[in-house]
Amino acid sequence: MKIPKERRTYCPNCRKHTVHEVLESKRRKASELKWGQRQFRRVTAGYRGYPRPLPSGNKPVKKLDLRLKCKECGKSHIKKKSFRAGRVEFVA
């Protein structure tokens, strides 16, 4: 998948649209405090077992996040939507 090296988008720190450098980063581990995970822990507690069919096999590729680094202030933030891609290439 080809992605541009630079993108003009909103910077939450500067509070305006600026040019950002696009970097690749791995997704961090999902939080144990999210509602879905709390519900899952509650359902699987005790002798109840797994609440849905067991997941079979691994996904072919990991999900990745795009990190956007502002050229003006130097702060970086993650673009909300993560996606799966076998190979990511940054083009000018």
PyMOL Python script that loads the backbone (N, CA, C, O; Angstrom):
from pymol import cmd

cmd.read_pdbstr("""\
ATOM      1  N   MET A   1       0.849  -1.173   0.000  1.00  0.00           N
ATOM      2  CA  MET A   1       0.000   0.000   0.000  1.00  0.00           C
ATOM      3  C   MET A   1       0.892   1.233   0.000  1.00  0.00           C
ATOM      4  O   MET A   1       1.828   1.320   0.794  1.00  0.00           O
ATOM      5  N   LYS A   2       0.609   2.189  -0.885  1.00  0.00           N
ATOM      6  CA  LYS A   2       1.405   3.406  -0.969  1.00  0.00           C
ATOM      7  C   LYS A   2       0.706   4.539  -0.221  1.00  0.00           C
ATOM      8  O   LYS A   2      -0.481   4.801  -0.417  1.00  0.00           O
ATOM      9  N   ILE A   3       1.471   5.198   0.637  1.00  0.00           N
ATOM     10  CA  ILE A   3       0.950   6.297   1.455  1.00  0.00           C
ATOM     11  C   ILE A   3       1.883   7.488   1.289  1.00  0.00           C
ATOM     12  O   ILE A   3       3.101   7.313   1.305  1.00  0.00           O
ATOM     13  N   PRO A   4       1.337   8.708   1.128  1.00  0.00           N
ATOM     14  CA  PRO A   4       2.211   9.884   0.996  1.00  0.00           C
ATOM     15  C   PRO A   4       2.998  10.149   2.283  1.00  0.00           C
ATOM     16  O   PRO A   4       2.484   9.943   3.382  1.00  0.00           O
ATOM     17  N   LYS A   5       4.266  10.612   2.139  1.00  0.00           N
ATOM     18  CA  LYS A   5       5.126  10.888   3.294  1.00  0.00           C
ATOM     19  C   LYS A   5       4.628  12.076   4.095  1.00  0.00           C
ATOM     20  O   LYS A   5       4.789  12.116   5.315  1.00  0.00           O
ATOM     21  N   GLU A   6       4.025  13.041   3.419  1.00  0.00           N
ATOM     22  CA  GLU A   6       3.512  14.232   4.094  1.00  0.00           C
ATOM     23  C   GLU A   6       2.039  14.404   3.805  1.00  0.00           C
ATOM     24  O   GLU A   6       1.547  14.030   2.740  1.00  0.00           O
ATOM     25  N   ARG A   7       1.345  14.978   4.773  1.00  0.00           N
ATOM     26  CA  ARG A   7      -0.088  15.190   4.635  1.00  0.00           C
ATOM     27  C   ARG A   7      -0.461  16.475   5.359  1.00  0.00           C
ATOM     28  O   ARG A   7       0.042  16.756   6.447  1.00  0.00           O
ATOM     29  N   ARG A   8      -1.335  17.240   4.753  1.00  0.00           N
ATOM     30  CA  ARG A   8      -1.821  18.451   5.406  1.00  0.00           C
ATOM     31  C   ARG A   8      -3.112  18.092   6.130  1.00  0.00           C
ATOM     32  O   ARG A   8      -4.125  17.783   5.502  1.00  0.00           O
ATOM     33  N   THR A   9      -3.060  18.136   7.469  1.00  0.00           N
ATOM     34  CA  THR A   9      -4.217  17.738   8.268  1.00  0.00           C
ATOM     35  C   THR A   9      -4.241  18.521   9.583  1.00  0.00           C
ATOM     36  O   THR A   9      -3.330  19.298   9.868  1.00  0.00           O
ATOM     37  N   TYR A  10      -5.282  18.312  10.374  1.00  0.00           N
ATOM     38  CA  TYR A  10      -5.490  19.074  11.603  1.00  0.00           C
ATOM     39  C   TYR A  10      -4.519  18.645  12.697  1.00  0.00           C
ATOM     40  O   TYR A  10      -4.332  17.454  12.944  1.00  0.00           O
ATOM     41  N   CYS A  11      -3.904  19.629  13.347  1.00  0.00           N
ATOM     42  CA  CYS A  11      -3.029  19.376  14.494  1.00  0.00           C
ATOM     43  C   CYS A  11      -3.778  19.812  15.755  1.00  0.00           C
ATOM     44  O   CYS A  11      -4.098  20.991  15.900  1.00  0.00           O
ATOM     45  N   PRO A  12      -4.064  18.867  16.679  1.00  0.00           N
ATOM     46  CA  PRO A  12      -4.797  19.235  17.895  1.00  0.00           C
ATOM     47  C   PRO A  12      -3.998  20.145  18.821  1.00  0.00           C
ATOM     48  O   PRO A  12      -4.575  20.847  19.651  1.00  0.00           O
ATOM     49  N   ASN A  13      -2.668  20.136  18.683  1.00  0.00           N
ATOM     50  CA  ASN A  13      -1.837  20.976  19.539  1.00  0.00           C
ATOM     51  C   ASN A  13      -1.835  22.425  19.035  1.00  0.00           C
ATOM     52  O   ASN A  13      -2.019  23.359  19.816  1.00  0.00           O
ATOM     53  N   CYS A  14      -1.626  22.603  17.719  1.00  0.00           N
ATOM     54  CA  CYS A  14      -1.631  23.948  17.118  1.00  0.00           C
ATOM     55  C   CYS A  14      -3.058  24.473  16.926  1.00  0.00           C
ATOM     56  O   CYS A  14      -3.272  25.678  16.788  1.00  0.00           O
ATOM     57  N   ARG A  15      -4.024  23.559  16.919  1.00  0.00           N
ATOM     58  CA  ARG A  15      -5.438  23.868  16.675  1.00  0.00           C
ATOM     59  C   ARG A  15      -5.670  24.483  15.299  1.00  0.00           C
ATOM     60  O   ARG A  15      -6.500  25.380  15.144  1.00  0.00           O
ATOM     61  N   LYS A  16      -4.938  24.000  14.309  1.00  0.00           N
ATOM     62  CA  LYS A  16      -5.156  24.423  12.921  1.00  0.00           C
ATOM     63  C   LYS A  16      -4.587  23.355  11.994  1.00  0.00           C
ATOM     64  O   LYS A  16      -3.901  22.438  12.446  1.00  0.00           O
ATOM     65  N   HIS A  17      -4.869  23.472  10.702  1.00  0.00           N
ATOM     66  CA  HIS A  17      -4.347  22.537   9.717  1.00  0.00           C
ATOM     67  C   HIS A  17      -2.903  22.893   9.377  1.00  0.00           C
ATOM     68  O   HIS A  17      -2.604  24.029   9.009  1.00  0.00           O
ATOM     69  N   THR A  18      -2.017  21.916   9.503  1.00  0.00           N
ATOM     70  CA  THR A  18      -0.605  22.113   9.177  1.00  0.00           C
ATOM     71  C   THR A  18      -0.100  20.894   8.413  1.00  0.00           C
ATOM     72  O   THR A  18      -0.807  19.893   8.292  1.00  0.00           O
ATOM     73  N   VAL A  19       1.124  20.981   7.900  1.00  0.00           N
ATOM     74  CA  VAL A  19       1.735  19.846   7.211  1.00  0.00           C
ATOM     75  C   VAL A  19       2.272  18.872   8.260  1.00  0.00           C
ATOM     76  O   VAL A  19       2.949  19.276   9.205  1.00  0.00           O
ATOM     77  N   HIS A  20       1.966  17.591   8.085  1.00  0.00           N
ATOM     78  CA  HIS A  20       2.401  16.550   9.003  1.00  0.00           C
ATOM     79  C   HIS A  20       3.254  15.520   8.274  1.00  0.00           C
ATOM     80  O   HIS A  20       3.015  15.214   7.106  1.00  0.00           O
ATOM     81  N   GLU A  21       4.250  14.993   8.975  1.00  0.00           N
ATOM     82  CA  GLU A  21       5.038  13.874   8.478  1.00  0.00           C
ATOM     83  C   GLU A  21       4.314  12.599   8.902  1.00  0.00           C
ATOM     84  O   GLU A  21       3.888  12.480  10.050  1.00  0.00           O
ATOM     85  N   VAL A  22       4.174  11.646   7.981  1.00  0.00           N
ATOM     86  CA  VAL A  22       3.447  10.416   8.274  1.00  0.00           C
ATOM     87  C   VAL A  22       4.439   9.309   8.615  1.00  0.00           C
ATOM     88  O   VAL A  22       5.350   9.028   7.837  1.00  0.00           O
ATOM     89  N   LEU A  23       4.262   8.675   9.788  1.00  0.00           N
ATOM     90  CA  LEU A  23       5.145   7.610  10.244  1.00  0.00           C
ATOM     91  C   LEU A  23       4.320   6.364  10.550  1.00  0.00           C
ATOM     92  O   LEU A  23       3.140   6.453  10.888  1.00  0.00           O
ATOM     93  N   GLU A  24       4.947   5.225  10.429  1.00  0.00           N
ATOM     94  CA  GLU A  24       4.286   3.958  10.715  1.00  0.00           C
ATOM     95  C   GLU A  24       4.560   3.566  12.164  1.00  0.00           C
ATOM     96  O   GLU A  24       5.690   3.703  12.634  1.00  0.00           O
ATOM     97  N   SER A  25       3.545   3.081  12.878  1.00  0.00           N
ATOM     98  CA  SER A  25       3.769   2.599  14.238  1.00  0.00           C
ATOM     99  C   SER A  25       2.859   1.413  14.499  1.00  0.00           C
ATOM    100  O   SER A  25       1.761   1.328  13.947  1.00  0.00           O
ATOM    101  N   LYS A  26       3.323   0.490  15.348  1.00  0.00           N
ATOM    102  CA  LYS A  26       2.517  -0.672  15.708  1.00  0.00           C
ATOM    103  C   LYS A  26       1.421  -0.231  16.660  1.00  0.00           C
ATOM    104  O   LYS A  26       1.573   0.749  17.390  1.00  0.00           O
ATOM    105  N   ARG A  27       0.318  -0.962  16.646  1.00  0.00           N
ATOM    106  CA  ARG A  27      -0.763  -0.671  17.577  1.00  0.00           C
ATOM    107  C   ARG A  27      -0.336  -1.065  18.977  1.00  0.00           C
ATOM    108  O   ARG A  27       0.365  -2.058  19.168  1.00  0.00           O
ATOM    109  N   ARG A  28      -0.767  -0.277  19.957  1.00  0.00           N
ATOM    110  CA  ARG A  28      -0.455  -0.635  21.335  1.00  0.00           C
ATOM    111  C   ARG A  28      -1.481  -1.654  21.815  1.00  0.00           C
ATOM    112  O   ARG A  28      -2.517  -1.857  21.183  1.00  0.00           O
ATOM    113  N   LYS A  29      -1.176  -2.287  22.934  1.00  0.00           N
ATOM    114  CA  LYS A  29      -2.063  -3.295  23.480  1.00  0.00           C
ATOM    115  C   LYS A  29      -3.381  -2.638  23.896  1.00  0.00           C
ATOM    116  O   LYS A  29      -3.390  -1.543  24.459  1.00  0.00           O
ATOM    117  N   ALA A  30      -4.488  -3.319  23.613  1.00  0.00           N
ATOM    118  CA  ALA A  30      -5.803  -2.785  23.961  1.00  0.00           C
ATOM    119  C   ALA A  30      -5.952  -2.684  25.471  1.00  0.00           C
ATOM    120  O   ALA A  30      -5.442  -3.527  26.209  1.00  0.00           O
ATOM    121  N   SER A  31      -6.649  -1.654  25.924  1.00  0.00           N
ATOM    122  CA  SER A  31      -6.806  -1.411  27.352  1.00  0.00           C
ATOM    123  C   SER A  31      -7.725  -2.450  28.001  1.00  0.00           C
ATOM    124  O   SER A  31      -8.745  -2.833  27.429  1.00  0.00           O
ATOM    125  N   GLU A  32      -7.352  -2.895  29.190  1.00  0.00           N
ATOM    126  CA  GLU A  32      -8.183  -3.837  29.953  1.00  0.00           C
ATOM    127  C   GLU A  32      -9.364  -3.119  30.600  1.00  0.00           C
ATOM    128  O   GLU A  32     -10.287  -3.771  31.088  1.00  0.00           O
ATOM    129  N   LEU A  33      -9.350  -1.793  30.610  1.00  0.00           N
ATOM    130  CA  LEU A  33     -10.396  -1.031  31.284  1.00  0.00           C
ATOM    131  C   LEU A  33     -11.558  -0.662  30.367  1.00  0.00           C
ATOM    132  O   LEU A  33     -12.537  -0.078  30.831  1.00  0.00           O
ATOM    133  N   LYS A  34     -11.475  -0.990  29.077  1.00  0.00           N
ATOM    134  CA  LYS A  34     -12.570  -0.699  28.150  1.00  0.00           C
ATOM    135  C   LYS A  34     -13.784  -1.549  28.505  1.00  0.00           C
ATOM    136  O   LYS A  34     -13.643  -2.633  29.072  1.00  0.00           O
ATOM    137  N   TRP A  35     -14.992  -1.052  28.168  1.00  0.00           N
ATOM    138  CA  TRP A  35     -16.217  -1.729  28.555  1.00  0.00           C
ATOM    139  C   TRP A  35     -16.295  -3.141  27.998  1.00  0.00           C
ATOM    140  O   TRP A  35     -16.679  -4.064  28.716  1.00  0.00           O
ATOM    141  N   GLY A  36     -15.941  -3.327  26.735  1.00  0.00           N
ATOM    142  CA  GLY A  36     -16.027  -4.647  26.108  1.00  0.00           C
ATOM    143  C   GLY A  36     -15.130  -5.665  26.788  1.00  0.00           C
ATOM    144  O   GLY A  36     -15.513  -6.823  26.959  1.00  0.00           O
ATOM    145  N   GLN A  37     -13.945  -5.239  27.175  1.00  0.00           N
ATOM    146  CA  GLN A  37     -13.009  -6.146  27.837  1.00  0.00           C
ATOM    147  C   GLN A  37     -13.477  -6.463  29.258  1.00  0.00           C
ATOM    148  O   GLN A  37     -13.326  -7.591  29.728  1.00  0.00           O
ATOM    149  N   ARG A  38     -14.045  -5.465  29.940  1.00  0.00           N
ATOM    150  CA  ARG A  38     -14.585  -5.702  31.286  1.00  0.00           C
ATOM    151  C   ARG A  38     -15.734  -6.698  31.222  1.00  0.00           C
ATOM    152  O   ARG A  38     -15.836  -7.593  32.062  1.00  0.00           O
ATOM    153  N   GLN A  39     -16.603  -6.540  30.218  1.00  0.00           N
ATOM    154  CA  GLN A  39     -17.731  -7.454  30.042  1.00  0.00           C
ATOM    155  C   GLN A  39     -17.224  -8.864  29.741  1.00  0.00           C
ATOM    156  O   GLN A  39     -17.746  -9.840  30.279  1.00  0.00           O
ATOM    157  N   PHE A  40     -16.211  -8.972  28.884  1.00  0.00           N
ATOM    158  CA  PHE A  40     -15.640 -10.271  28.529  1.00  0.00           C
ATOM    159  C   PHE A  40     -15.055 -10.967  29.748  1.00  0.00           C
ATOM    160  O   PHE A  40     -15.260 -12.167  29.932  1.00  0.00           O
ATOM    161  N   ARG A  41     -14.326 -10.228  30.587  1.00  0.00           N
ATOM    162  CA  ARG A  41     -13.746 -10.802  31.807  1.00  0.00           C
ATOM    163  C   ARG A  41     -14.849 -11.269  32.759  1.00  0.00           C
ATOM    164  O   ARG A  41     -14.710 -12.304  33.411  1.00  0.00           O
ATOM    165  N   ARG A  42     -15.939 -10.510  32.838  1.00  0.00           N
ATOM    166  CA  ARG A  42     -17.054 -10.864  33.717  1.00  0.00           C
ATOM    167  C   ARG A  42     -17.726 -12.147  33.225  1.00  0.00           C
ATOM    168  O   ARG A  42     -18.058 -13.029  34.018  1.00  0.00           O
ATOM    169  N   VAL A  43     -17.922 -12.240  31.907  1.00  0.00           N
ATOM    170  CA  VAL A  43     -18.613 -13.395  31.327  1.00  0.00           C
ATOM    171  C   VAL A  43     -17.780 -14.664  31.449  1.00  0.00           C
ATOM    172  O   VAL A  43     -18.333 -15.736  31.695  1.00  0.00           O
ATOM    173  N   THR A  44     -16.464 -14.568  31.282  1.00  0.00           N
ATOM    174  CA  THR A  44     -15.614 -15.756  31.327  1.00  0.00           C
ATOM    175  C   THR A  44     -15.176 -16.126  32.743  1.00  0.00           C
ATOM    176  O   THR A  44     -14.525 -17.154  32.932  1.00  0.00           O
ATOM    177  N   ALA A  45     -15.514 -15.321  33.729  1.00  0.00           N
ATOM    178  CA  ALA A  45     -15.115 -15.623  35.110  1.00  0.00           C
ATOM    179  C   ALA A  45     -15.850 -16.857  35.619  1.00  0.00           C
ATOM    180  O   ALA A  45     -16.973 -17.131  35.195  1.00  0.00           O
ATOM    181  N   GLY A  46     -15.237 -17.587  36.506  1.00  0.00           N
ATOM    182  CA  GLY A  46     -15.875 -18.751  37.110  1.00  0.00           C
ATOM    183  C   GLY A  46     -15.842 -19.961  36.194  1.00  0.00           C
ATOM    184  O   GLY A  46     -14.860 -20.178  35.483  1.00  0.00           O
ATOM    185  N   TYR A  47     -16.915 -20.755  36.206  1.00  0.00           N
ATOM    186  CA  TYR A  47     -16.952 -22.004  35.434  1.00  0.00           C
ATOM    187  C   TYR A  47     -17.732 -21.863  34.128  1.00  0.00           C
ATOM    188  O   TYR A  47     -18.114 -22.869  33.531  1.00  0.00           O
ATOM    189  N   ARG A  48     -17.972 -20.643  33.680  1.00  0.00           N
ATOM    190  CA  ARG A  48     -18.866 -20.460  32.531  1.00  0.00           C
ATOM    191  C   ARG A  48     -18.227 -20.754  31.183  1.00  0.00           C
ATOM    192  O   ARG A  48     -18.940 -21.056  30.226  1.00  0.00           O
ATOM    193  N   GLY A  49     -16.919 -20.677  31.080  1.00  0.00           N
ATOM    194  CA  GLY A  49     -16.274 -20.979  29.801  1.00  0.00           C
ATOM    195  C   GLY A  49     -16.324 -19.813  28.832  1.00  0.00           C
ATOM    196  O   GLY A  49     -16.649 -18.687  29.208  1.00  0.00           O
ATOM    197  N   TYR A  50     -15.997 -20.102  27.572  1.00  0.00           N
ATOM    198  CA  TYR A  50     -15.878 -19.056  26.553  1.00  0.00           C
ATOM    199  C   TYR A  50     -17.247 -18.702  25.993  1.00  0.00           C
ATOM    200  O   TYR A  50     -18.004 -19.610  25.651  1.00  0.00           O
ATOM    201  N   PRO A  51     -17.606 -17.411  25.880  1.00  0.00           N
ATOM    202  CA  PRO A  51     -18.972 -17.010  25.532  1.00  0.00           C
ATOM    203  C   PRO A  51     -19.311 -17.090  24.042  1.00  0.00           C
ATOM    204  O   PRO A  51     -20.475 -16.928  23.673  1.00  0.00           O
ATOM    205  N   ARG A  52     -18.324 -17.335  23.183  1.00  0.00           N
ATOM    206  CA  ARG A  52     -18.569 -17.380  21.733  1.00  0.00           C
ATOM    207  C   ARG A  52     -17.627 -18.415  21.125  1.00  0.00           C
ATOM    208  O   ARG A  52     -16.733 -18.900  21.818  1.00  0.00           O
ATOM    209  N   PRO A  53     -17.801 -18.767  19.856  1.00  0.00           N
ATOM    210  CA  PRO A  53     -16.881 -19.745  19.256  1.00  0.00           C
ATOM    211  C   PRO A  53     -15.428 -19.262  19.343  1.00  0.00           C
ATOM    212  O   PRO A  53     -15.141 -18.082  19.141  1.00  0.00           O
ATOM    213  N   LEU A  54     -14.518 -20.198  19.648  1.00  0.00           N
ATOM    214  CA  LEU A  54     -13.112 -19.837  19.776  1.00  0.00           C
ATOM    215  C   LEU A  54     -12.560 -19.332  18.453  1.00  0.00           C
ATOM    216  O   LEU A  54     -12.860 -19.907  17.406  1.00  0.00           O
ATOM    217  N   PRO A  55     -11.745 -18.248  18.474  1.00  0.00           N
ATOM    218  CA  PRO A  55     -11.152 -17.758  17.236  1.00  0.00           C
ATOM    219  C   PRO A  55     -10.197 -18.795  16.662  1.00  0.00           C
ATOM    220  O   PRO A  55      -9.384 -19.368  17.386  1.00  0.00           O
ATOM    221  N   SER A  56     -10.300 -19.034  15.359  1.00  0.00           N
ATOM    222  CA  SER A  56      -9.449 -20.066  14.747  1.00  0.00           C
ATOM    223  C   SER A  56      -8.325 -19.416  13.952  1.00  0.00           C
ATOM    224  O   SER A  56      -8.584 -18.639  13.033  1.00  0.00           O
ATOM    225  N   GLY A  57      -7.088 -19.725  14.297  1.00  0.00           N
ATOM    226  CA  GLY A  57      -5.924 -19.258  13.532  1.00  0.00           C
ATOM    227  C   GLY A  57      -5.622 -17.791  13.738  1.00  0.00           C
ATOM    228  O   GLY A  57      -6.380 -17.067  14.384  1.00  0.00           O
ATOM    229  N   ASN A  58      -4.494 -17.362  13.176  1.00  0.00           N
ATOM    230  CA  ASN A  58      -4.075 -15.977  13.281  1.00  0.00           C
ATOM    231  C   ASN A  58      -4.400 -15.220  12.005  1.00  0.00           C
ATOM    232  O   ASN A  58      -4.565 -15.815  10.940  1.00  0.00           O
ATOM    233  N   LYS A  59      -4.489 -13.910  12.123  1.00  0.00           N
ATOM    234  CA  LYS A  59      -4.697 -13.073  10.946  1.00  0.00           C
ATOM    235  C   LYS A  59      -3.395 -13.043  10.148  1.00  0.00           C
ATOM    236  O   LYS A  59      -2.314 -13.181  10.721  1.00  0.00           O
ATOM    237  N   PRO A  60      -3.490 -12.864   8.824  1.00  0.00           N
ATOM    238  CA  PRO A  60      -2.277 -12.878   8.008  1.00  0.00           C
ATOM    239  C   PRO A  60      -1.347 -11.689   8.273  1.00  0.00           C
ATOM    240  O   PRO A  60      -0.128 -11.825   8.170  1.00  0.00           O
ATOM    241  N   VAL A  61      -1.907 -10.539   8.609  1.00  0.00           N
ATOM    242  CA  VAL A  61      -1.073  -9.364   8.882  1.00  0.00           C
ATOM    243  C   VAL A  61      -1.595  -8.636  10.111  1.00  0.00           C
ATOM    244  O   VAL A  61      -2.784  -8.703  10.421  1.00  0.00           O
ATOM    245  N   LYS A  62      -0.702  -7.940  10.812  1.00  0.00           N
ATOM    246  CA  LYS A  62      -1.071  -7.174  11.996  1.00  0.00           C
ATOM    247  C   LYS A  62      -1.657  -5.828  11.567  1.00  0.00           C
ATOM    248  O   LYS A  62      -1.386  -5.333  10.473  1.00  0.00           O
ATOM    249  N   LYS A  63      -2.465  -5.255  12.453  1.00  0.00           N
ATOM    250  CA  LYS A  63      -2.971  -3.910  12.209  1.00  0.00           C
ATOM    251  C   LYS A  63      -1.880  -2.906  12.536  1.00  0.00           C
ATOM    252  O   LYS A  63      -1.036  -3.153  13.398  1.00  0.00           O
ATOM    253  N   LEU A  64      -1.898  -1.765  11.841  1.00  0.00           N
ATOM    254  CA  LEU A  64      -0.924  -0.730  12.168  1.00  0.00           C
ATOM    255  C   LEU A  64      -1.603   0.626  12.224  1.00  0.00           C
ATOM    256  O   LEU A  64      -2.645   0.851  11.609  1.00  0.00           O
ATOM    257  N   ASP A  65      -0.983   1.522  12.980  1.00  0.00           N
ATOM    258  CA  ASP A  65      -1.480   2.883  13.122  1.00  0.00           C
ATOM    259  C   ASP A  65      -0.580   3.810  12.341  1.00  0.00           C
ATOM    260  O   ASP A  65       0.609   3.538  12.177  1.00  0.00           O
ATOM    261  N   LEU A  66      -1.143   4.910  11.856  1.00  0.00           N
ATOM    262  CA  LEU A  66      -0.339   5.956  11.231  1.00  0.00           C
ATOM    263  C   LEU A  66      -0.133   7.054  12.251  1.00  0.00           C
ATOM    264  O   LEU A  66      -1.098   7.603  12.782  1.00  0.00           O
ATOM    265  N   ARG A  67       1.119   7.378  12.530  1.00  0.00           N
ATOM    266  CA  ARG A  67       1.451   8.452  13.456  1.00  0.00           C
ATOM    267  C   ARG A  67       1.727   9.693  12.638  1.00  0.00           C
ATOM    268  O   ARG A  67       2.538   9.659  11.712  1.00  0.00           O
ATOM    269  N   LEU A  68       1.063  10.792  12.968  1.00  0.00           N
ATOM    270  CA  LEU A  68       1.218  12.053  12.249  1.00  0.00           C
ATOM    271  C   LEU A  68       2.012  13.022  13.118  1.00  0.00           C
ATOM    272  O   LEU A  68       1.592  13.356  14.226  1.00  0.00           O
ATOM    273  N   LYS A  69       3.167  13.476  12.609  1.00  0.00           N
ATOM    274  CA  LYS A  69       4.020  14.387  13.367  1.00  0.00           C
ATOM    275  C   LYS A  69       3.964  15.767  12.715  1.00  0.00           C
ATOM    276  O   LYS A  69       4.290  15.923  11.538  1.00  0.00           O
ATOM    277  N   CYS A  70       3.549  16.761  13.489  1.00  0.00           N
ATOM    278  CA  CYS A  70       3.387  18.129  12.990  1.00  0.00           C
ATOM    279  C   CYS A  70       4.757  18.735  12.696  1.00  0.00           C
ATOM    280  O   CYS A  70       5.690  18.594  13.487  1.00  0.00           O
ATOM    281  N   LYS A  71       4.871  19.417  11.544  1.00  0.00           N
ATOM    282  CA  LYS A  71       6.146  20.034  11.168  1.00  0.00           C
ATOM    283  C   LYS A  71       6.353  21.358  11.902  1.00  0.00           C
ATOM    284  O   LYS A  71       7.488  21.818  12.024  1.00  0.00           O
ATOM    285  N   GLU A  72       5.281  21.976  12.392  1.00  0.00           N
ATOM    286  CA  GLU A  72       5.400  23.269  13.083  1.00  0.00           C
ATOM    287  C   GLU A  72       5.772  23.093  14.558  1.00  0.00           C
ATOM    288  O   GLU A  72       6.761  23.656  15.027  1.00  0.00           O
ATOM    289  N   CYS A  73       4.961  22.298  15.289  1.00  0.00           N
ATOM    290  CA  CYS A  73       5.198  22.176  16.729  1.00  0.00           C
ATOM    291  C   CYS A  73       6.008  20.930  17.092  1.00  0.00           C
ATOM    292  O   CYS A  73       6.546  20.857  18.197  1.00  0.00           O
ATOM    293  N   GLY A  74       6.107  19.954  16.196  1.00  0.00           N
ATOM    294  CA  GLY A  74       6.883  18.756  16.461  1.00  0.00           C
ATOM    295  C   GLY A  74       6.154  17.685  17.254  1.00  0.00           C
ATOM    296  O   GLY A  74       6.711  16.616  17.503  1.00  0.00           O
ATOM    297  N   LYS A  75       4.909  17.958  17.660  1.00  0.00           N
ATOM    298  CA  LYS A  75       4.127  16.975  18.405  1.00  0.00           C
ATOM    299  C   LYS A  75       3.537  15.961  17.420  1.00  0.00           C
ATOM    300  O   LYS A  75       3.312  16.273  16.251  1.00  0.00           O
ATOM    301  N   SER A  76       3.293  14.746  17.913  1.00  0.00           N
ATOM    302  CA  SER A  76       2.707  13.741  17.046  1.00  0.00           C
ATOM    303  C   SER A  76       1.434  13.192  17.673  1.00  0.00           C
ATOM    304  O   SER A  76       1.282  13.166  18.894  1.00  0.00           O
ATOM    305  N   HIS A  77       0.520  12.754  16.805  1.00  0.00           N
ATOM    306  CA  HIS A  77      -0.703  12.111  17.260  1.00  0.00           C
ATOM    307  C   HIS A  77      -1.030  10.984  16.293  1.00  0.00           C
ATOM    308  O   HIS A  77      -0.525  10.944  15.171  1.00  0.00           O
ATOM    309  N   ILE A  78      -1.886  10.064  16.745  1.00  0.00           N
ATOM    310  CA  ILE A  78      -2.233   8.905  15.936  1.00  0.00           C
ATOM    311  C   ILE A  78      -3.531   9.166  15.207  1.00  0.00           C
ATOM    312  O   ILE A  78      -4.488   9.682  15.784  1.00  0.00           O
ATOM    313  N   LYS A  79      -3.560   8.809  13.944  1.00  0.00           N
ATOM    314  CA  LYS A  79      -4.791   8.875  13.173  1.00  0.00           C
ATOM    315  C   LYS A  79      -5.711   7.794  13.733  1.00  0.00           C
ATOM    316  O   LYS A  79      -5.262   6.673  13.970  1.00  0.00           O
ATOM    317  N   LYS A  80      -6.970   8.102  13.944  1.00  0.00           N
ATOM    318  CA  LYS A  80      -7.875   7.209  14.677  1.00  0.00           C
ATOM    319  C   LYS A  80      -8.022   5.824  14.049  1.00  0.00           C
ATOM    320  O   LYS A  80      -7.923   4.818  14.751  1.00  0.00           O
ATOM    321  N   LYS A  81      -8.253   5.759  12.755  1.00  0.00           N
ATOM    322  CA  LYS A  81      -8.560   4.496  12.107  1.00  0.00           C
ATOM    323  C   LYS A  81      -7.290   3.703  11.831  1.00  0.00           C
ATOM    324  O   LYS A  81      -6.399   4.193  11.136  1.00  0.00           O
ATOM    325  N   SER A  82      -7.190   2.484  12.362  1.00  0.00           N
ATOM    326  CA  SER A  82      -6.058   1.617  12.057  1.00  0.00           C
ATOM    327  C   SER A  82      -6.507   0.622  10.999  1.00  0.00           C
ATOM    328  O   SER A  82      -7.706   0.399  10.829  1.00  0.00           O
ATOM    329  N   PHE A  83      -5.563   0.023  10.287  1.00  0.00           N
ATOM    330  CA  PHE A  83      -5.911  -0.858   9.186  1.00  0.00           C
ATOM    331  C   PHE A  83      -4.862  -1.949   9.033  1.00  0.00           C
ATOM    332  O   PHE A  83      -3.772  -1.868   9.600  1.00  0.00           O
ATOM    333  N   ARG A  84      -5.211  -2.974   8.253  1.00  0.00           N
ATOM    334  CA  ARG A  84      -4.293  -4.058   7.965  1.00  0.00           C
ATOM    335  C   ARG A  84      -3.663  -3.821   6.604  1.00  0.00           C
ATOM    336  O   ARG A  84      -4.344  -3.482   5.636  1.00  0.00           O
ATOM    337  N   ALA A  85      -2.357  -4.004   6.550  1.00  0.00           N
ATOM    338  CA  ALA A  85      -1.661  -3.903   5.265  1.00  0.00           C
ATOM    339  C   ALA A  85      -0.427  -4.798   5.334  1.00  0.00           C
ATOM    340  O   ALA A  85       0.316  -4.774   6.315  1.00  0.00           O
ATOM    341  N   GLY A  86      -0.221  -5.582   4.286  1.00  0.00           N
ATOM    342  CA  GLY A  86       0.921  -6.483   4.252  1.00  0.00           C
ATOM    343  C   GLY A  86       2.227  -5.714   4.158  1.00  0.00           C
ATOM    344  O   GLY A  86       3.191  -6.012   4.863  1.00  0.00           O
ATOM    345  N   ARG A  87       2.246  -4.715   3.274  1.00  0.00           N
ATOM    346  CA  ARG A  87       3.460  -3.927   3.105  1.00  0.00           C
ATOM    347  C   ARG A  87       3.056  -2.463   2.916  1.00  0.00           C
ATOM    348  O   ARG A  87       2.199  -2.155   2.089  1.00  0.00           O
ATOM    349  N   VAL A  88       3.668  -1.572   3.676  1.00  0.00           N
ATOM    350  CA  VAL A  88       3.364  -0.145   3.582  1.00  0.00           C
ATOM    351  C   VAL A  88       4.582   0.554   3.004  1.00  0.00           C
ATOM    352  O   VAL A  88       5.705   0.350   3.463  1.00  0.00           O
ATOM    353  N   GLU A  89       4.350   1.385   1.988  1.00  0.00           N
ATOM    354  CA  GLU A  89       5.435   2.123   1.344  1.00  0.00           C
ATOM    355  C   GLU A  89       5.088   3.599   1.352  1.00  0.00           C
ATOM    356  O   GLU A  89       4.009   3.996   0.912  1.00  0.00           O
ATOM    357  N   PHE A  90       6.015   4.416   1.858  1.00  0.00           N
ATOM    358  CA  PHE A  90       5.793   5.855   1.910  1.00  0.00           C
ATOM    359  C   PHE A  90       6.412   6.497   0.674  1.00  0.00           C
ATOM    360  O   PHE A  90       7.609   6.356   0.424  1.00  0.00           O
ATOM    361  N   VAL A  91       5.581   7.210  -0.102  1.00  0.00           N
ATOM    362  CA  VAL A  91       6.041   7.840  -1.344  1.00  0.00           C
ATOM    363  C   VAL A  91       5.980   9.349  -1.209  1.00  0.00           C
ATOM    364  O   VAL A  91       5.189   9.882  -0.431  1.00  0.00           O
ATOM    365  N   ALA A  92       6.824  10.035  -1.976  1.00  0.00           N
ATOM    366  CA  ALA A  92       6.882  11.494  -1.916  1.00  0.00           C
ATOM    367  C   ALA A  92       5.674  12.143  -2.548  1.00  0.00           C
ATOM    368  O   ALA A  92       5.576  13.369  -2.576  1.00  0.00           O
TER     369      ALA A  92
END
""", "prot")
cmd.dss("prot")
cmd.show_as("cartoon", "prot")
cmd.util.cbc("prot")
cmd.orient("prot")
